[in-house]
Amino acid sequence: MKLIACIELQAARLSEAGVSFGHGTATAFDEAAWLTLWKLGLPLDSLDEHAEQDLTPAQQAEVQALVGERIASRKPAAYLTREAWLQGVPFYVDERAIVPRSFIAELIADASIDAWLSGATERVLDLCTGNGSLAVLAAMAWPDIRVDAIDLSADALAVARINVDKHGLQDRIRLLQGDGLAPAAGHRYDLILCNPPYVNSASMAALPAEYRAEPELALAGGSDGMDFIRKLLADAPAHLSERGVLVLEIGNERPYFEAAFPQLEVAWLDTSSGEDQVLLITEEVLKKALHA
């Protein structure tokens, strides 16, 4: 059997089983290609090059078994491969941390945030860092800055440590454990990146099994999804430098955000999923809102 035929066969199995995607792939074919190439030890971007490669019966059986595990366990593929990719950069991940998929990664990579920074930008905070991917991408994008990365989960920070070490950024990224901005007491940042728990209760109850396989702590945001964000916006002014900015991801919760903070002036940033996923708030606006 050719590799491409094997992928098409596995894609059909995934579709028939009704698995859910969204943890790095959006279609059954893409997920089948990822799992197949990974299992065969081939680069994930080499499908065109290897499409007509003949697979041995043993190789076919290995791919069949891996896709079978994906179907039976309903775990995201990244938990099976122990690897996730953001903007072409590989990250280790396991069940201790949410599978990284933040749209903030796009904004770092395409320099959308750069216009809000300056030559004086020195300190960046990645709040709710999870496996540390945004902290790593920020350190790569801005070589002169230092990054703090905070998470409530000690387990998630253990995964983040693997990624910080993997990319040789131990001297520029500091990992801190604690609730919200508490570990940043006494520190101000020129940029705070935050992909917090924001899924509202109704949406949490309806999540497919693949999402329920992730730590609930990283997803659940209370009845309207804004529990963490309310405290963050109240505390952030004390942790932003003058002209500092907060970049906040809220997923599909824009209506809830606008209902919770109707007077707040924010800039919506354009991502591959539109202009309602990530917003930016300046220190000046937050300070005014705090004293309003």
C-alpha positions as CSV (number, residue, x, y, z in Angstrom):
1,M,0.0,0.0,0.0
2,K,1.2,3.5,-0.8
3,L,1.6,6.0,2.0
4,I,-1.1,8.3,0.5
5,A,-3.6,5.4,0.3
6,C,-2.8,4.5,3.9
7,I,-3.5,8.1,5.0
8,E,-6.8,8.1,3.0
9,L,-7.8,4.8,4.7
10,Q,-7.1,6.1,8.2
11,A,-8.9,9.4,7.4
12,A,-12.0,7.4,6.6
13,R,-11.7,5.5,9.9
14,L,-11.4,8.8,11.8
15,S,-14.4,10.3,10.0
16,E,-16.6,7.2,10.5
17,A,-15.7,7.1,14.2
18,G,-16.8,10.8,14.6
19,V,-13.7,12.0,16.4
20,S,-13.3,15.7,17.0
21,F,-10.5,17.9,15.8
22,G,-9.1,21.3,16.7
23,H,-5.9,20.4,18.5
24,G,-3.5,21.1,15.6
25,T,-5.6,19.8,12.7
26,A,-9.1,20.7,11.4
27,T,-9.9,17.7,9.2
28,A,-9.7,13.9,9.3
29,F,-7.2,13.8,6.4
30,D,-4.8,16.2,8.1
31,E,-5.1,14.3,11.4
32,A,-4.5,11.0,9.6
33,A,-1.5,12.5,7.8
34,W,0.0,13.7,11.0
35,L,-0.4,10.4,12.8
36,T,0.9,8.4,9.9
37,L,3.9,10.5,9.1
38,W,4.8,10.7,12.8
39,K,4.5,6.9,13.3
40,L,6.8,6.3,10.3
41,G,9.4,8.8,11.5
42,L,8.9,11.1,8.5
43,P,8.9,14.9,8.7
44,L,5.3,16.2,9.1
45,D,5.7,18.5,6.1
46,S,7.0,15.8,3.8
47,L,3.7,14.2,2.5
48,D,4.2,15.3,-1.1
49,E,7.7,13.9,-1.1
50,H,6.7,10.5,0.3
51,A,3.1,10.1,-0.9
52,E,4.0,7.2,-3.3
53,Q,6.3,5.4,-0.9
54,D,5.4,1.8,-0.4
55,L,4.6,0.7,3.2
56,T,5.4,-2.7,4.5
57,P,2.6,-4.7,6.2
58,A,4.4,-4.0,9.6
59,Q,4.3,-0.3,8.9
60,Q,0.6,-0.4,8.0
61,A,-0.2,-2.3,11.1
62,E,1.7,0.3,13.3
63,V,-0.3,3.1,11.7
64,Q,-3.5,1.2,12.0
65,A,-2.9,0.6,15.8
66,L,-2.0,4.3,16.5
67,V,-5.2,5.5,14.7
68,G,-7.1,2.9,16.6
69,E,-5.8,4.3,19.9
70,R,-6.8,7.8,18.8
71,I,-10.3,6.6,18.1
72,A,-10.6,4.4,21.3
73,S,-9.1,6.9,23.7
74,R,-10.5,10.1,22.2
75,K,-7.3,11.8,23.3
76,P,-6.0,14.6,21.1
77,A,-3.3,13.3,18.7
78,A,-0.7,15.5,20.4
79,Y,-1.1,13.5,23.6
80,L,-0.3,10.3,21.7
81,T,2.7,11.7,19.8
82,R,3.9,13.9,22.8
83,E,4.4,16.7,20.3
84,A,2.6,19.8,19.2
85,W,3.6,22.4,16.7
86,L,3.0,26.2,16.8
87,Q,4.3,28.4,14.0
88,G,6.7,25.7,12.8
89,V,8.2,25.3,16.3
90,P,7.9,21.8,18.0
91,F,6.8,21.6,21.6
92,Y,6.6,18.7,24.0
93,V,3.2,18.2,25.5
94,D,1.4,15.6,27.6
95,E,-1.8,15.3,29.7
96,R,-0.5,17.6,32.4
97,A,-0.9,20.7,30.1
98,I,-3.4,21.9,27.6
99,V,-2.5,21.2,23.9
100,P,-1.1,24.5,22.7
101,R,-3.1,26.2,19.9
102,S,-3.2,29.9,20.8
103,F,-3.9,32.5,18.1
104,I,-1.5,34.7,20.0
105,A,1.3,32.6,18.5
106,E,0.2,33.9,15.0
107,L,0.4,37.5,16.2
108,I,3.9,36.9,17.6
109,A,5.0,35.3,14.4
110,D,3.6,37.8,12.0
111,A,4.8,40.8,14.0
112,S,1.2,42.1,14.6
113,I,2.2,43.0,18.2
114,D,5.4,44.7,17.4
115,A,3.8,48.1,16.6
116,W,2.7,48.3,20.2
117,L,6.2,47.7,21.5
118,S,9.3,49.9,21.5
119,G,13.0,49.9,21.9
120,A,12.5,50.1,25.6
121,T,10.5,46.8,25.8
122,E,12.4,44.6,28.1
123,R,10.1,42.4,30.1
124,V,7.3,40.1,28.9
125,L,4.9,38.0,30.9
126,D,3.2,34.9,29.6
127,L,0.3,34.3,32.0
128,C,-1.4,30.9,32.1
129,T,1.6,29.6,30.2
130,G,0.6,25.9,30.1
131,N,3.4,24.0,28.3
132,G,5.3,27.3,27.9
133,S,4.9,27.6,24.1
134,L,4.0,31.3,24.0
135,A,6.9,32.2,26.3
136,V,9.3,30.3,24.1
137,L,7.9,31.9,20.9
138,A,8.1,35.4,22.5
139,A,11.7,34.8,23.5
140,M,12.5,33.7,20.0
141,A,10.8,36.6,18.4
142,W,12.3,39.3,20.6
143,P,15.9,38.3,21.4
144,D,16.5,41.2,23.7
145,I,13.6,40.6,26.1
146,R,13.3,38.5,29.2
147,V,10.2,36.5,29.8
148,D,8.4,35.4,33.0
149,A,5.9,32.5,32.6
150,I,3.2,31.9,35.2
151,D,0.8,29.1,35.7
152,L,-1.3,27.9,38.7
153,S,-0.6,24.2,37.8
154,A,2.8,22.8,39.0
155,D,2.2,19.9,36.5
156,A,1.9,22.3,33.6
157,L,5.0,24.1,34.6
158,A,6.9,20.8,34.7
159,V,5.9,20.5,31.0
160,A,6.9,24.1,30.4
161,R,10.3,23.4,31.9
162,I,10.9,20.6,29.3
163,N,10.2,23.1,26.5
164,V,12.2,25.9,27.9
165,D,15.2,23.5,28.2
166,K,14.4,22.0,24.8
167,H,14.9,25.3,23.1
168,G,17.8,26.4,25.3
169,L,16.1,29.4,26.8
170,Q,16.8,28.8,30.5
171,D,18.6,32.1,30.9
172,R,15.8,34.2,29.4
173,I,12.6,32.5,30.6
174,R,11.7,32.3,34.3
175,L,8.9,29.9,35.4
176,L,6.7,31.0,38.3
177,Q,3.9,29.0,40.0
178,G,0.9,30.6,41.5
179,D,-2.6,32.1,41.0
180,G,-3.1,34.8,38.4
181,L,-0.6,37.7,38.8
182,A,0.2,36.9,42.4
183,P,3.7,35.5,41.6
184,A,4.5,38.7,39.7
185,A,4.2,40.9,42.8
186,G,6.5,43.9,42.6
187,H,7.1,43.4,38.9
188,R,5.8,45.4,35.9
189,Y,5.8,44.2,32.3
190,D,5.9,46.0,28.9
191,L,3.8,43.2,27.5
192,I,1.5,40.6,29.1
193,L,0.3,37.7,26.9
194,C,-2.6,35.7,28.3
195,N,-4.5,32.8,27.0
196,P,-6.6,32.1,30.1
197,P,-9.4,29.7,31.0
198,Y,-12.4,31.3,29.3
199,V,-14.9,28.6,28.3
200,N,-18.3,29.3,29.7
201,S,-20.2,26.7,31.7
202,A,-22.7,25.8,29.0
203,S,-19.9,25.3,26.4
204,M,-17.9,23.2,29.0
205,A,-20.8,20.8,29.4
206,A,-21.0,20.3,25.6
207,L,-17.3,19.8,24.9
208,P,-16.2,16.7,22.9
209,A,-14.2,14.0,24.7
210,E,-11.0,15.3,23.1
211,Y,-11.3,18.6,25.0
212,R,-12.4,16.9,28.2
213,A,-9.1,14.9,28.1
214,E,-7.3,18.2,28.8
215,P,-6.9,19.8,32.3
216,E,-10.2,21.4,33.1
217,L,-8.3,24.1,35.1
218,A,-7.0,25.4,31.8
219,L,-10.4,25.7,30.1
220,A,-13.2,26.4,32.5
221,G,-14.0,30.2,33.0
222,G,-17.2,30.1,35.1
223,S,-20.8,30.7,34.1
224,D,-19.9,33.3,31.5
225,G,-16.3,32.4,31.0
226,M,-15.1,35.7,32.5
227,D,-14.1,34.7,36.1
228,F,-10.4,34.7,35.5
229,I,-10.5,37.7,33.2
230,R,-12.4,39.9,35.7
231,K,-9.6,39.5,38.3
232,L,-6.9,39.9,35.6
233,L,-8.2,43.2,34.3
234,A,-8.5,44.5,37.9
235,D,-5.0,43.4,38.8
236,A,-3.2,44.1,35.5
237,P,-2.6,47.9,35.8
238,A,-0.3,47.3,38.8
239,H,1.8,44.9,36.7
240,L,2.0,46.9,33.4
241,S,4.7,49.5,32.7
242,E,3.8,52.9,31.4
243,R,2.6,52.3,27.8
244,G,2.5,48.6,28.5
245,V,-0.1,46.4,26.8
246,L,-2.1,43.3,27.6
247,V,-2.9,40.8,24.7
248,L,-5.7,38.6,25.8
249,E,-7.2,35.6,24.0
250,I,-11.0,34.9,24.6
251,G,-11.8,32.4,21.9
252,N,-15.5,32.5,21.0
253,E,-16.5,34.4,24.1
254,R,-16.6,38.0,22.6
255,P,-20.3,38.5,23.4
256,Y,-19.7,37.5,27.0
257,F,-16.6,39.7,27.2
258,E,-18.5,42.8,25.8
259,A,-21.4,42.1,28.2
260,A,-19.0,41.9,31.2
261,F,-16.9,45.0,30.2
262,P,-19.2,47.2,28.1
263,Q,-17.2,50.4,28.6
264,L,-13.7,49.0,28.0
265,E,-12.0,50.3,24.9
266,V,-10.0,47.5,23.3
267,A,-8.4,46.8,20.0
268,W,-9.4,43.5,18.3
269,L,-6.5,41.9,16.5
270,D,-6.8,40.0,13.2
271,T,-6.1,36.3,13.3
272,S,-6.7,33.4,10.9
273,S,-10.0,32.9,12.7
274,G,-11.2,36.5,12.4
275,E,-11.1,39.6,14.6
276,D,-13.0,38.3,17.6
277,Q,-10.5,35.9,19.2
278,V,-7.8,38.1,20.6
279,L,-7.9,41.6,21.9
280,L,-5.3,44.2,23.1
281,I,-5.8,46.7,25.9
282,T,-3.3,49.4,26.9
283,E,-2.1,50.2,30.4
284,E,-3.7,53.7,30.0
285,V,-7.2,52.3,29.2
286,L,-7.0,49.7,32.1
287,K,-5.9,52.4,34.5
288,K,-8.8,54.6,33.5
289,A,-11.3,51.7,33.8
290,L,-9.9,50.9,37.3
291,H,-10.6,54.4,38.5
292,A,-13.9,54.9,36.7
